[in-house]
Amino acid sequence: MKRKGKEALHLREEYDFSKMKGGVRGKHADAYRQGSNVVLLDRDVAEAFPDSSAVNKALRAVLDAAEAIPRRPSNKALQRTRGDAVARKPKGSKAGR
């Protein structure tokens, strides 16, 4: 018998899960332990990709293109290299004064 009104909002004190069909204990436990990789797309982006396969294909193309571009050292890496060179000068050197 279905409950109506406020009674429908309350949970029963006890449920007999053994009588439920299709219930499997720990069915998603392994996937949960591995974590989730859900990403929410903006509406305009989601409209451009019909499914996750299309998104993966596009992202792999971006990764391939990024790998094809030769990288140059960042400004911070260049500053570290120059700073190391200055720090290695002999103490008696007058260079840089």
Residue pairs with C-beta under 8 A, 6 or more apart in sequence:
2 8
3 10
17 23
41 49
41 55
49 55
49 58
73 81
86 96
89 95
89 96
